[in-house]
Amino acid sequence: MTPEQTKIPEMPNSQGKMFPWRCPECGKKAVQSATLQHTSQIKHDGRLFTVEIPWLRVPQCGACGELVFDNDADEQIAQALREHLGLLSGDQIRKNRDDLGLSQRVLAEHLGVALETISRWENGALTQTQAMDRYLCVYFGVPAARAALVGQFGSSHLGVQAET
């Protein structure tokens, strides 16, 4: 069999889609899974960050070199950003919440965010801001702050008296 006749075996990506794929850039059915070093410029919290990912798994066209960013690659990049900024991972948020015996709904109420926000942080679909990450760290790590946020220090909102 000549190299031209050798068929590349199809392999699924993490979502189950079989390779090779058709390239959106050149149109050839030559997109395969690749692992490569990648640098991303990511805007987060209104600032631009440069994030190095040494082993990014991403579909790449063997014909033209085009990278085809799928959900798996996006998740790896988001995780690299969290690590770069020192933010809690989704697993860490979930573990801290579980350690306190809280549901996502209760944590959302305590923090003043939507239930869906907690879910998205935990599953990696959304990266919290640096300010919210600090808020989470204080909430999880300082019982007195947690008590203040749930109204255990009186009826005034967060223990702050309104000016008269």
NUTI-909996 format. One record per residue (C-alpha): residue number from 1; x, y, z; residue in one letter. Coordinates in nm, 3 decimals. Layout:
[atom NUM [X Y Z] "A"],
...
END
This chain:
[atom 1 [0.000 0.000 0.000] "M"],
[atom 2 [0.141 0.343 -0.093] "T"],
[atom 3 [0.133 0.634 0.153] "P"],
[atom 4 [-0.143 0.798 -0.054] "E"],
[atom 5 [-0.359 0.488 -0.004] "Q"],
[atom 6 [-0.297 0.464 0.370] "T"],
[atom 7 [-0.611 0.574 0.550] "K"],
[atom 8 [-0.560 0.764 0.875] "I"],
[atom 9 [-0.756 0.582 1.145] "P"],
[atom 10 [-1.042 0.784 1.286] "E"],
[atom 11 [-1.021 0.858 1.656] "M"],
[atom 12 [-1.277 1.042 1.869] "P"],
[atom 13 [-1.205 1.369 2.048] "N"],
[atom 14 [-1.312 1.425 2.409] "S"],
[atom 15 [-1.670 1.500 2.299] "Q"],
[atom 16 [-1.686 1.182 2.087] "G"],
[atom 17 [-1.657 1.342 1.743] "K"],
[atom 18 [-1.445 1.121 1.518] "M"],
[atom 19 [-1.125 1.249 1.353] "F"],
[atom 20 [-1.030 1.346 1.093] "P"],
[atom 21 [-1.248 1.657 1.061] "W"],
[atom 22 [-1.288 1.892 0.770] "R"],
[atom 23 [-1.076 2.205 0.820] "C"],
[atom 24 [-1.279 2.528 0.837] "P"],
[atom 25 [-0.986 2.715 0.680] "E"],
[atom 26 [-0.870 2.501 0.386] "C"],
[atom 27 [-1.163 2.259 0.359] "G"],
[atom 28 [-0.947 1.944 0.361] "K"],
[atom 29 [-1.041 1.651 0.581] "K"],
[atom 30 [-0.710 1.665 0.764] "A"],
[atom 31 [-0.788 1.787 1.117] "V"],
[atom 32 [-0.645 1.553 1.381] "Q"],
[atom 33 [-0.579 1.580 1.752] "S"],
[atom 34 [-0.248 1.747 1.834] "A"],
[atom 35 [-0.060 1.837 2.150] "T"],
[atom 36 [0.150 2.150 2.132] "L"],
[atom 37 [0.288 2.444 2.322] "Q"],
[atom 38 [0.052 2.740 2.290] "H"],
[atom 39 [0.043 3.101 2.406] "T"],
[atom 40 [-0.295 3.269 2.447] "S"],
[atom 41 [-0.381 3.633 2.491] "Q"],
[atom 42 [-0.689 3.638 2.715] "I"],
[atom 43 [-0.893 3.939 2.821] "K"],
[atom 44 [-1.021 3.892 3.176] "H"],
[atom 45 [-1.135 4.149 3.430] "D"],
[atom 46 [-1.083 4.420 3.167] "G"],
[atom 47 [-0.713 4.340 3.127] "R"],
[atom 48 [-0.515 4.139 2.875] "L"],
[atom 49 [-0.313 3.844 3.007] "F"],
[atom 50 [-0.058 3.628 2.827] "T"],
[atom 51 [-0.094 3.264 2.928] "V"],
[atom 52 [0.147 2.985 2.833] "E"],
[atom 53 [-0.001 2.637 2.792] "I"],
[atom 54 [0.285 2.387 2.750] "P"],
[atom 55 [0.072 2.085 2.650] "W"],
[atom 56 [-0.246 2.210 2.483] "L"],
[atom 57 [-0.453 1.930 2.328] "R"],
[atom 58 [-0.624 2.089 2.030] "V"],
[atom 59 [-0.745 1.973 1.688] "P"],
[atom 60 [-0.505 2.091 1.415] "Q"],
[atom 61 [-0.521 2.068 1.036] "C"],
[atom 62 [-0.236 1.859 0.899] "G"],
[atom 63 [-0.266 2.038 0.564] "A"],
[atom 64 [-0.266 2.409 0.655] "C"],
[atom 65 [-0.181 2.407 1.030] "G"],
[atom 66 [-0.506 2.576 1.136] "E"],
[atom 67 [-0.594 2.521 1.504] "L"],
[atom 68 [-0.959 2.433 1.561] "V"],
[atom 69 [-1.040 2.528 1.919] "F"],
[atom 70 [-1.301 2.291 2.062] "D"],
[atom 71 [-1.458 2.284 2.410] "N"],
[atom 72 [-1.173 2.073 2.548] "D"],
[atom 73 [-0.911 2.325 2.430] "A"],
[atom 74 [-1.119 2.615 2.567] "D"],
[atom 75 [-1.140 2.441 2.906] "E"],
[atom 76 [-0.762 2.388 2.913] "Q"],
[atom 77 [-0.704 2.755 2.833] "I"],
[atom 78 [-0.951 2.868 3.103] "A"],
[atom 79 [-0.778 2.641 3.356] "Q"],
[atom 80 [-0.438 2.783 3.256] "A"],
[atom 81 [-0.574 3.136 3.309] "L"],
[atom 82 [-0.704 3.043 3.656] "R"],
[atom 83 [-0.363 2.896 3.744] "E"],
[atom 84 [-0.181 3.198 3.599] "H"],
[atom 85 [-0.392 3.437 3.811] "L"],
[atom 86 [-0.393 3.213 4.120] "G"],
[atom 87 [-0.773 3.179 4.116] "L"],
[atom 88 [-0.964 2.896 4.280] "L"],
[atom 89 [-1.045 2.613 4.041] "S"],
[atom 90 [-1.399 2.486 3.998] "G"],
[atom 91 [-1.306 2.175 4.195] "D"],
[atom 92 [-1.169 2.389 4.480] "Q"],
[atom 93 [-1.487 2.598 4.491] "I"],
[atom 94 [-1.699 2.280 4.499] "R"],
[atom 95 [-1.481 2.120 4.769] "K"],
[atom 96 [-1.495 2.429 4.991] "N"],
[atom 97 [-1.873 2.450 4.945] "R"],
[atom 98 [-1.913 2.079 5.021] "D"],
[atom 99 [-1.685 2.107 5.327] "D"],
[atom 100 [-1.922 2.372 5.464] "L"],
[atom 101 [-2.223 2.151 5.387] "G"],
[atom 102 [-2.376 2.410 5.155] "L"],
[atom 103 [-2.581 2.362 4.842] "S"],
[atom 104 [-2.506 2.572 4.537] "Q"],
[atom 105 [-2.831 2.761 4.602] "R"],
[atom 106 [-2.736 2.852 4.961] "V"],
[atom 107 [-2.386 2.962 4.860] "L"],
[atom 108 [-2.535 3.175 4.582] "A"],
[atom 109 [-2.772 3.340 4.831] "E"],
[atom 110 [-2.490 3.410 5.076] "H"],
[atom 111 [-2.268 3.564 4.808] "L"],
[atom 112 [-2.546 3.753 4.632] "G"],
[atom 113 [-2.496 3.583 4.295] "V"],
[atom 114 [-2.718 3.369 4.074] "A"],
[atom 115 [-2.733 2.994 4.131] "L"],
[atom 116 [-2.621 2.948 3.770] "E"],
[atom 117 [-2.307 3.149 3.843] "T"],
[atom 118 [-2.200 2.904 4.114] "I"],
[atom 119 [-2.269 2.612 3.880] "S"],
[atom 120 [-2.067 2.773 3.598] "R"],
[atom 121 [-1.772 2.846 3.828] "W"],
[atom 122 [-1.771 2.488 3.952] "E"],
[atom 123 [-1.797 2.327 3.608] "N"],
[atom 124 [-1.542 2.564 3.453] "G"],
[atom 125 [-1.781 2.732 3.210] "A"],
[atom 126 [-1.716 3.071 3.375] "L"],
[atom 127 [-1.402 3.208 3.539] "T"],
[atom 128 [-1.467 3.428 3.839] "Q"],
[atom 129 [-1.315 3.776 3.856] "T"],
[atom 130 [-1.015 3.831 4.079] "Q"],
[atom 131 [-1.231 4.036 4.314] "A"],
[atom 132 [-1.493 3.760 4.339] "M"],
[atom 133 [-1.216 3.504 4.390] "D"],
[atom 134 [-1.090 3.703 4.689] "R"],
[atom 135 [-1.446 3.725 4.816] "Y"],
[atom 136 [-1.478 3.345 4.785] "L"],
[atom 137 [-1.149 3.294 4.970] "C"],
[atom 138 [-1.262 3.518 5.256] "V"],
[atom 139 [-1.603 3.351 5.266] "Y"],
[atom 140 [-1.454 3.002 5.276] "F"],
[atom 141 [-1.162 3.083 5.507] "G"],
[atom 142 [-1.296 3.330 5.763] "V"],
[atom 143 [-1.591 3.209 5.972] "P"],
[atom 144 [-1.662 3.560 6.107] "A"],
[atom 145 [-1.687 3.698 5.754] "A"],
[atom 146 [-1.916 3.410 5.658] "R"],
[atom 147 [-2.135 3.480 5.961] "A"],
[atom 148 [-2.156 3.849 5.870] "A"],
[atom 149 [-2.260 3.765 5.516] "L"],
[atom 150 [-2.543 3.540 5.633] "V"],
[atom 151 [-2.673 3.807 5.871] "G"],
[atom 152 [-2.571 3.656 6.205] "Q"],
[atom 153 [-2.441 3.991 6.335] "F"],
[atom 154 [-2.775 4.166 6.354] "G"],
[atom 155 [-3.041 4.281 6.116] "S"],
[atom 156 [-2.841 4.545 5.928] "S"],
[atom 157 [-2.717 4.439 5.587] "H"],
[atom 158 [-2.366 4.288 5.624] "L"],
[atom 159 [-2.329 4.464 5.958] "G"],
[atom 160 [-2.305 4.810 5.795] "V"],
[atom 161 [-2.525 5.083 5.938] "Q"],
[atom 162 [-2.691 5.319 5.692] "A"],
[atom 163 [-2.608 5.686 5.727] "E"],
[atom 164 [-2.891 5.906 5.854] "T"],
END
